Amino acid sequence: MKLLVRAGLTAAAAVTVASASASASAAVGTGNARMAAGTHTVAANPKTIKPAAYNQARSILANAGSQTAAKSHPIHGKDDVAVGYGTSLLAAARDEFRQTDAGLPAKDKRADMSIPHYNAIHSAANAMGIDRW
């Protein structure tokens, strides 16, 4: 009898701990959005992007002077592509622009790159629906 009571209490305690941790994590998490360093939320990146959106972003970056984007191949013949293609393209262009713009005075830069390069990166990211890269 004592064994049954002990097993029942152990099971009840486990359920209580599990529900407490689940409710605590639900209170901490905000679903697919997170707070940025301001007052707006930033949605999570999509899992896939459309090839047309990738190709548009690629063109934006190539026109802004990114050699990496200019050398990348346009995507065709696919319905969707992994968001990693877009984030890699953005990160490579960002790093390339930062290196190119390193000699500019601080007043002419935003996020360590020229303002036109910064605008091109964000325009390309918006075209693909990517918030973080």
Disulfide bonds with the S-S distance in Angstrom:
none
